[in-house]
Amino acid sequence: MSGRLLVLLACFVAGAVLVARTERPEPVPARASFDGFPMEMGEWRGVQQPPLDPKILKVLGVDDYLSRSYVAPAGVRVGLYVGYYGSQREGDTMHSPQNCLPGAGWEPVSNTMLRVPVPAAGAGSSGGDIVVNRYVIQKGLDRQLVLYWYQGRGRVVASEYWSKFYLIRDAVRLNRTDGSLVRVIAPIVGENGEALAEHATVDFVQTLFPQLSGYLPA
């Protein structure tokens, strides 16, 4: 293990202890419940998924979540999951898809990052680029493309390590540890399937991103 990694690990441990011991009441940011999240966004139409199993919810530790499929007019379908945590002081922290999906039998094929241009996410903000994780997984003959990122406290982060760094910093500076995981999945099917899946997920993310502002506090 490199010296830099040891230092980073030590900082995480020290920060986690500091966050856990903080006695100041953590503010509850104003936000809308996912119950009111739009079923229609641009050309995408939502399909509600069955509620997650209580055992899975207990493991996830989320305070609110959104689980839906969205379908475009051409029949392209993507899956959306957003898990929101009002506080991460008591051990309920976000689970990386790179850990959860292999546990469900999906094997990683490739893992890179992707820059996605997005429109403004609310009044007073401007559009720009966000960097997300681009993850290809496979189970048997089935393959899927996954885009995911961590979002909260006015920040979008792809790296799990930087997400934890900002969590500790914001806990100290802002007394806030709320945050969320956003994940979009599309099947990879047929010739040029991976390119088509990327096009579909990027289009969906660009449509989705402005809608998140009322549900994920800045």
Secondary structure, 3 states (H helix, E strand, C coil): CCHHHHHHHHHHHHHHHHHHHCCCCCCCCCCCCHHHCCCEECCEEEEECCCCCHHHHHHHCCCEEEEEEEECCCCCEEEEEEEEECCCCCCCCCCCHHHHHHHCCCEEEEEEEEEEEECCCCCCCCCEEEEEEEEEEEECCEEEEEEEEEEECCEEECCHHHHHHHHHHHHHHCCCCCEEEEEEEEEECCCCHHHHHHHHHHHHHHHHHHHHHHCCCC
